[in-house]
Amino acid sequence: MKTSALFLGIFLTSSALIGLEAQEVEQMGSWYYQASLDPITDMNSSSSFTMDDDEKWVLGIHCSEGDYSAAIIIHSTSLNGSLLRLQMLAETWKRTMTWRTDQSEPMTENWLTAKSGLIVQKDRALKFVEALILATDRIVLRFGHSAATYTVVFAADGAADAIGALNACS
């Protein structure tokens, strides 16, 4: 799956939270779920996502053609519409991502960089998604760019249901 398609899927689902037009989004605990059908190819795809408490970051899982993709992206409203700032971030993201769920051991991996965040490597996506499904309390991600390091906490309630609903990966 192309990186831009993943970010488009996550953007469309997260846009529903701020009132932009998108397909119906179902809330499951702290997570959201959206299914869609490509109008050209009739391909089934779906996304689940959550936001941190400050609504600056979106953690999204996308499923298309039976494959999972996962990414963390900066929410567009936290940039105050600054495309220049987004471009500057895109040039300075570090690939290192450390993550853990609940009280599990932290995992450090190299993720792929994109304009608005980081994407888990395709060969590691299933392991990451499985950990999210098993999480009961929290999901913690630590990552950064040349000027800052971020530790972002996401609630796990609803993750298993929202990710389990990803019908394109069932």
C-alpha positions in Angstrom: 0.0 0.0 0.0 1.3 3.4 -0.8 2.2 5.7 2.0 0.1 8.6 0.6 -3.0 6.3 0.7 -2.4 5.5 4.3 -2.2 9.2 5.3 -5.2 10.0 3.1 -7.2 7.3 4.9 -6.1 8.5 8.3 -6.7 12.2 7.4 -10.2 11.5 6.1 -11.1 9.6 9.3 -9.5 12.2 11.6 -11.2 15.0 9.7 -14.6 13.7 10.9 -13.5 14.8 14.4 -13.2 18.4 13.3 -16.3 18.6 11.2 -15.0 18.1 7.7 -17.0 16.0 5.4 -16.2 12.3 5.7 -18.0 9.0 5.8 -19.8 7.9 9.0 -17.3 7.4 11.9 -18.2 5.0 14.8 -16.7 5.7 18.2 -15.5 2.7 20.3 -14.2 3.9 23.6 -11.3 6.3 22.9 -11.0 5.0 19.4 -12.9 5.6 16.1 -13.6 3.3 13.2 -14.5 4.1 9.6 -15.1 1.7 6.7 -15.1 2.8 3.1 -15.4 1.4 -0.3 -13.3 2.9 -3.1 -15.7 4.2 -5.7 -13.4 3.4 -8.6 -12.0 0.0 -7.6 -14.7 -1.2 -5.2 -11.8 -2.1 -2.9 -12.8 -2.4 0.8 -10.6 -0.4 3.2 -11.1 0.7 6.7 -9.3 2.8 9.3 -9.3 3.0 13.1 -7.7 5.9 14.9 -7.4 7.7 18.2 -6.1 11.0 19.4 -4.0 12.0 22.4 -5.6 14.0 25.2 -4.2 17.3 23.8 -5.6 16.4 20.3 -2.2 17.1 18.7 -1.4 13.6 17.5 -3.4 10.9 15.7 -2.5 7.2 15.9 -4.1 5.4 13.0 -4.4 1.9 11.8 -5.4 1.4 8.2 -6.3 -1.8 6.4 -6.6 -2.4 2.7 -6.3 -5.5 0.6 -5.7 -7.6 3.8 -2.6 -5.6 4.9 -2.3 -3.4 8.0 -0.5 -0.1 8.0 0.1 2.0 11.1 1.2 5.6 11.5 1.3 8.5 14.0 0.7 11.9 12.4 0.6 15.4 13.7 -3.0 16.6 13.7 -3.5 19.5 11.2 -5.1 21.8 13.7 -2.1 21.7 16.0 0.0 23.4 13.2 -2.4 26.3 12.9 -2.6 25.7 9.2 1.1 26.2 8.7 2.2 24.3 5.7 5.7 25.7 6.0 6.0 24.3 9.6 4.8 20.9 8.3 7.4 20.9 5.6 10.1 21.8 8.1 9.0 18.9 10.3 9.0 16.5 7.3 12.7 17.3 6.7 13.7 16.7 10.3 11.8 13.6 11.6 14.0 11.0 13.2 13.2 7.5 12.2 13.6 6.0 15.7 10.3 5.1 17.4 10.1 3.6 20.9 6.7 2.3 21.9 5.1 0.2 24.5 1.7 -0.9 25.7 0.6 -1.0 29.3 3.6 -2.3 31.3 5.2 -4.3 28.4 8.9 -3.9 27.6 9.6 -0.9 25.3 10.3 -1.7 21.6 12.6 0.5 19.6 12.4 0.3 15.8 13.1 2.4 12.8 9.9 3.7 11.2 9.5 5.4 7.9 9.3 9.2 7.7 6.5 11.1 6.0 5.5 14.7 5.8 3.2 14.7 8.8 4.7 11.9 11.0 6.0 8.3 11.0 4.8 5.1 9.6 5.6 1.6 11.0 7.6 -0.6 8.6 5.3 -2.9 6.7 7.0 -6.1 8.0 6.4 -4.9 11.6 2.9 -3.5 11.3 1.1 -6.8 12.3 3.2 -7.1 15.5 2.4 -3.5 16.4 -1.3 -3.9 15.7 -1.4 -7.1 17.7 0.1 -5.3 20.7 -2.5 -2.5 20.4 -5.3 -5.1 20.4 -3.9 -6.6 23.6 -3.4 -3.3 25.3 -5.8 -2.6 28.2 -4.7 0.7 29.6 -2.3 2.8 27.5 -0.2 3.0 24.4 3.0 5.1 24.7 5.1 6.3 21.7 8.3 8.3 21.9 9.7 9.9 18.8 11.0 13.2 17.5 12.7 15.4 15.0 15.8 17.5 15.1 14.4 20.1 17.5 12.3 18.0 20.0 11.4 14.6 21.4 7.8 13.8 22.0 6.3 11.2 24.4 2.7 10.7 23.5 0.2 8.6 25.5 -3.0 7.2 23.9 -5.8 5.5 25.7 -6.2 1.8 24.9 -9.9 1.5 25.7 -11.8 0.6 22.5 -8.6 -0.3 20.6 -9.4 -4.0 20.4 -12.9 -3.3 19.1 -12.0 -0.6 16.7 -9.1 -2.5 15.2 -11.0 -5.8 15.2 -13.7 -4.0 13.1 -11.2 -3.5 10.3 -13.1 -5.6 7.9 -10.6 -5.4 5.1 -8.2 -7.3 7.2 -10.6 -9.9 8.6 
